[in-house]
Amino acid sequence: MLYLNWYINVPKLQHDFRSSGIMGFRYDVCLGEIDLSQNYVHGNLEATQVVARRYNVKPENVFLSSEGTSGQNARVIRYVAEKNPKRNEAIVEFPTYEPLLRQVQEHFPKVKRLERKEESGYRLDADALRELVSERTALIVFTNPHAPSGAVTTSGQLEEIADIAYECGGYLFCDEIYAEFDRGLVPTVFSVSPENGITVCSFTKAYGLGGLKLGVALASRALVDEVYTDVLNTVGNSPNIVQIIAARLLGRDKEQLETHKRRWDSVKTEAERWLQEQKLDYFPSKVGVTYWVKLPIKDTYRWINGHTITRHSLAAIPGAFFSFGEDSSLKRSQMIRLGLGAIDPDRSNVLESLASLEKAITSYR
């Protein structure tokens, strides 16, 4: 994947605006004595119950893994594709996160695109979706909040597209990894459509738990049972350490997670003030620590690789990585995704980094 290959090969930067999730959560594990021979056919009971309470669902609707959201996405997408080969079509939003698009393309020979238009606030268009679905549609794939714009799909909007998915007999699949920044504002697609809605998420972005690699999916009991069987038939039972730690973090120690997340509120405030002072067009980010920003630069991919990294030790994510069409060619884009997750809120260095970004924009020819 072009995006991930680019991301891991960027040199160490002084001003890093690439991270869409917050960093630096430290936790004293102190597990005590546990049975390291134990693993789970159907998930750790305590972790499953804690997650079920968090989302107000039954434990039977919770699928846990140690693969993170990306692993959950890959597994569920593959499983649905293999479950009914005659349904060989999927629909994926545009623009979107490239790895999610590639996972769908890997398993479905026909992939249609549902455009989220800037002029409509990147809203999911139910009428356009109705024109795309067919009796061969197995999956309708989108993100909430939308990656990259941050637009939130409400319960009412979800109901519209859920009705369309139900009518065509496909699953409504939503990557909700950024929703944990504010679950009060972002409903799960499963809560709106429990029969055919699939929510996939984790706590990586909102709480700085990338190293935990816990993946969560909410789906019908039948699908959860089937996917657990798929895990058993591929990598074997789920390990216990990740889910034991998750149960403690999301249970008795959940306030530590919330306190850590709130540290970025001031960073967001300073960044939004700067964006307004610079008179840059950006989509308001109600959830998360990223901003979808339009720059007075015609090709931000070229600008970042040939100018900001080399001359300013700075990088954001080029908008081209979210705008792939049918092929893998990079399209010219004025957009960047400005991520604040790597900014240290204790050092309050966001204004210094933003000043460097301003120089990188004004000095470019």
N, C-alpha and C positions, 0 to 999 in steps of 0.2 A: 504494500500500500504506500502510495507516494507520501501521504501525510505523515504516517508513523516513521517512515524511513527518514524523512526530512527532520522530524522532531528530535529523534535520538542522535542525529549527526550534527546538530547545531552546537558549536563550542560553548563553553561556560561563559555566561554573560554577566555584565555588571547590572544591566537593567532588563529583567526578564518578565515580559508581559504575555507569556505563552500559557501559563497554568490556569486552567478553568476550575480547579479545585483548591481548597485551602491546604496549607502545609502544617507540619510541626506538632502534631498531636502526640504527646508522650504519656504513657500509661504504665503504672506499676502492675504487672500482670499478677504475680503472687498466686499462682494456681494451687499451690500446695500439692498434696499427693493425689495423682489421678492415674487411671488405668490406661496406659498408652497402647494396649492391645485392642482397645475398644474402638469400633467405628460404627457407622449408622447406615442401615438400609434405607431409612425414611427420614433422616435428619435427627439432630439432637432434640429431644422432647422439650427441654427447658427453652432452648433457643427458638424453637418453632412456636411455642406458646407466647414468648415475649414478642416476637414479630407479629403474631396473629393479633395480640392485644393492641399493638402499635397501629395497625391498619384496620382494626375493628372487623376482622374476618375470622373464620373458623381455622383451626390448625390444619385441617385437611386441605385448605386452599393455599398453603404455603410450601414453596419449594426452595430449599436452601442448598447452596453449593459453595465450594472453596475456589471458584473460578472467576469471581467478580462479575460485574455487569456484562463485560465483553464476552466472557465465557458463557454466561447464561444466554446472551443473545445468540451466540453461535450454536449452542446446543438446541435451543428451542426452535430456531429458524430451520436448522437441519432436520430436526425431528418432524416438524409439521410438513416440510417438503417431502420427506420419505413416507409419511403416514398415508398420503393419498396422491400417488404420482399423476393421476389424471388431472388434478388441480395443479397445473404447472405454471401458474401466473401469480405474481406479487405486485403490489403497488407501494412505492416508496416516495416520501415527500421530497421536494426540491425547493431550496437548498437543504442539504443535510450533512451529517457527520460521515466522512468518507468510509471508515471501517464498517459502519452499519450498512451502508449501501453495498459494499463489496461482499459482506456476508450473505446478503440476499441474492446478489448476482451469482454467487458461487453455487447456490442450490436451486435456483429457479431459472429456467431457460428464457422466460419472458418476464421482464421487469418494466412496468409502466411508472411514470413519474407524475405525482400530484404537486403542482406548483403552489407554493405559498408566496403571494405577491406582496412586494414592499408597499405598494399603494393601499393595500387593505390591511396593513399592520401584520403581515405574515400569518393571517388567519387561515385555518383549515377551511377550504371551500367545499361544502357538502354537495353543491350542485355539480361542481367539476368532478368530484369523486364518483357521483352517480353515473356520470358519462364514461368512467374508466372501468368500473367493475364488470365482471362477467361471471358465468357459471364455472369458469376455470380459476377464479380468484381464490387463493388459499390464504393470503396474508395481506393486510393493509398495515404498513409499517410507518410509524412516525415517532416524534419525540415530544415530550411535554415536561418542562418548558422546551420550546423549540430550540434546537441547536442548529444554527448559531445565534438567532436573533434574541432569544429569551422570551418570545411571546408565549403567554399562558393560554391554554385551551380550557375553557370553563366547562362545568358539568353540562350545561345546556348545549354547548357546541359538541361535546363528546356524545351526547345522546343522539344528535343528528347523524353523526358518522357511524355510531354503533348500530342504528337502525338499518343503515345501508349495508353494513357488514353482515348483519343478521339475515337480511333479505337474500344476499348472494351466497350465504353459507360459509363465509370465510371468517378467519380470526382477525380481531383488531389488536395489533401488537404495538405496545408503546414502551419505549425506553424512557424511563423517568428518573434517570440518575441525578439530575439537578433539582428535582422536586423536593429533596430532603432539606434544602435551604429554607423552605416555607411550605410545609404540608397543609397548613391551614388555607393556603391560597390555591394549591394545585391538587385536584382530586385524582385518585387512581382511576385508570380506565376500567379496572376490574370492579370498582364500586359502582360504576355506571352500567357495565355490561358483564355480569358475572358468568353468563353462559359462554360467551365467546371472546371476552376481553382478557388480554394477557398483559400484566404489568411486570416490567423487569427493572430492578433498581439495585442500588447498594448505598453505602454510607461513605464512599471514597471521597466524593467531591465536597460535601457539606461539612464533614468533620475531620478530614485529613487522615482517613483510614486506608490509604492505598495499600499499605503493607499487609492489611488483614485479609484482603481478597475475598470477602464474603459477598456472595451473590444472592439476591432475593428475587423470586418470581411469585406472583399471585395469579392463580388461574383456577379453573374448575377442578373439582376433586379428581375426575377421570383423567384430565390432562396431567395433573400433578403426579398421580400414580404412574402414568405412562412414562413421564420424563424421569422419575426416580428409577424405574426399571431400565431406562436407556442408560443412565449413569452406571448402574450395576453391570450392564452388559458391555460397557466401554472401558471406564477407568476403575470400576469397582466401587465399594461403599464409600460414603463421605467420611473424611477424617474428623476427629473430635476436637482438636485444639482450637481451630478457628471458631467453631460454633460455641464452644464453652466460653471463650473470651467475648464473643459477640453477645451471648446471653447476659453476661455481667455488665458489659458496657451499655447495652440498651435497656437493662433492667435497673439495678440499684445505682449505677453510675452514670445514668443518662444526662444528669445535670452538668457533668464535666464536659460532655460533648457539646451541649448547648452553650456553655460559657466560652468554650474555645471558638465556636462558630461566631459568636457575637463580637469577637475581637476585630473582625474585619468590617464592622459597620462604619467606623471612622474612616477607613481606607476608601470605602465606596463613596462616602460623602465628599471627600477631597477630590476623588477622581471625577465625580459628576460635576462638581463646581468648575474644575479645570476644563472639561469638555464644553460646558456652557460658555466659559470665558473665551475659549478658542473659536466659538461659533461653529463647531463641528456637528454635522448631522449624525445622530446616533439613536438607536432604538432603546427606549427606557428599560432598564433591567430591574424588574420587580423582585426577581428570584435569582440568586446566584451572585457570582463575582466577575461576570464577564459582560462586555459591552460590544455590540455590533456597530462599528463606526465606519462612516464614509469619509475618506480622505481626498484632498485635492491632488491625488496622484493616480494616474491611469492604470498602473500595473503595480500593485503592492507586493506581489511575489518578487518581481525583479528588484523593486526598491528595498525590500527587507534583505534579500540575499546579497545584493551588490552594494548596498549603502549602509543600512542601519546596523547590520551585524559587524561588518568590517570596519566601519568608521566611528560607530557610536556604542559598540558593545551592547546592542539592544535588539530585541525582536518581539514582535507580536505574531499572531497566526494570520497568514495571508488569506483573504477571502476566497481565493481560487480553490483552496482545499475543501470548500463546502459546496462548490458549484460544478461538480463533475456531471457531464451528460451521459450519453450512451457509451462513450469511450473513456480512456484514461488521460486524455489530453487536458492540460491546464488552460483554463479560459482566463482572459485578462479581467481583473477585478479591481475596483477602487476600495473595496471593503477590507477591514481587518477585524479580527476578534481580539479585543483588548482584555486580557485576563489578569486579575489582581491577586490570584492565589499565592504566587511566589513572593509577594511583597510582605516584608516583616512588619506587622502592625506595632511592635514594640519599638522599632527603630524609627518609625514614621518617615520612611525614605521615599514615599510615593511621590511627593512633589519634586524631589530631585530627579527621579526617573521620568516623570512627566515632562520636566524641563528638558531633559535629554531627548525625549520624543519630539518635542516642539522644534528643537534644533535639527533633528533628523528630517523633519518635514520641510522646514524653511530652507535648508541648505541643499536640498535635492534639485538637480536639474536633469 
